[in-house]
Amino acid sequence: MRKEETTLKVTCRPLMHAELCKALSIRIKVFVEEQQVPLEEERDAYDDTALHFGAFVGDKMVGTGRVVFAISNLFKLIFTDIIEF
């Protein structure tokens, strides 16, 4: 028997300031609660200068990521796994 497949349309876009609390709650769920990363390591100084993105299914944020500008032109992308919704 073939398992039913579901296709979801996921849209990614930069977050507005008012959406940052939701993004942080997703990061806490994935990294702190599920992966046991200490909160003081997850929330860091890069959050203030990073470019934050959200992954949305419809109007619901289901994932988040951020681009951290670490040194001059170097950057790294940190993306949180998409959570169940």
C-alpha positions as CSV (number, residue, x, y, z in Angstrom):
1,M,0.0,0.0,0.0
2,R,1.4,3.4,-1.0
3,K,1.7,6.0,1.7
4,E,-0.3,9.2,0.9
5,E,1.9,12.1,-0.1
6,T,1.1,15.7,0.8
7,T,2.6,18.7,-0.9
8,L,2.8,21.9,1.0
9,K,3.5,25.3,-0.4
10,V,6.2,26.9,1.8
11,T,7.0,30.5,1.4
12,C,10.2,32.1,2.9
13,R,10.6,35.8,3.5
14,P,12.4,38.2,5.7
15,L,10.6,38.7,9.1
16,M,9.1,41.9,10.3
17,H,10.1,43.1,13.8
18,A,6.8,42.1,15.3
19,E,7.4,38.5,14.1
20,L,10.7,38.0,15.9
21,C,9.1,36.6,19.1
22,K,7.4,33.8,17.2
23,A,10.7,33.0,15.4
24,L,12.5,32.8,18.8
25,S,9.8,30.5,20.2
26,I,10.4,28.1,17.2
27,R,14.1,28.2,17.8
28,I,13.6,27.5,21.5
29,K,11.3,24.5,20.7
30,V,13.7,23.0,18.2
31,F,17.1,23.8,19.7
32,V,16.5,24.1,23.5
33,E,13.7,21.7,24.1
34,E,14.3,19.1,21.4
35,Q,18.1,19.2,21.0
36,Q,18.9,20.2,24.6
37,V,21.0,23.3,23.6
38,P,21.3,25.6,26.6
39,L,19.2,28.7,26.2
40,E,22.1,31.0,26.8
41,E,23.9,29.5,23.8
42,E,20.9,29.6,21.5
43,R,20.0,33.3,22.1
44,D,23.2,35.1,21.2
45,A,24.6,38.6,20.3
46,Y,24.1,37.9,16.6
47,D,20.3,38.1,17.0
48,D,20.5,41.9,17.1
49,T,22.3,42.2,13.7
50,A,21.2,39.1,11.9
51,L,18.8,39.1,9.0
52,H,15.9,36.9,10.2
53,F,13.7,34.8,7.8
54,G,10.5,32.8,8.3
55,A,9.2,29.8,6.5
56,F,5.4,30.0,6.2
57,V,2.6,27.6,5.2
58,G,-0.2,30.0,4.5
59,D,-0.1,32.6,7.4
60,K,1.5,30.2,9.9
61,M,5.2,30.4,10.6
62,V,6.6,26.8,10.6
63,G,10.3,27.5,10.5
64,T,12.9,30.2,10.9
65,G,16.4,31.0,9.9
66,R,18.9,33.8,10.1
67,V,21.8,35.1,8.2
68,V,24.6,36.1,10.5
69,F,27.2,38.6,9.3
70,A,30.2,37.4,11.3
71,I,33.3,39.1,9.7
72,S,33.2,41.7,7.0
73,N,31.8,39.9,3.9
74,L,31.7,36.5,5.5
75,F,28.3,35.2,6.7
76,K,26.7,32.0,7.8
77,L,23.1,30.9,7.4
78,I,21.6,29.2,10.4
79,F,18.3,27.5,9.7
80,T,15.9,25.9,12.1
81,D,14.2,22.7,11.1
82,I,10.6,23.1,10.1
83,I,8.3,22.1,13.0
84,E,5.0,20.3,13.0
85,F,2.0,22.5,12.6
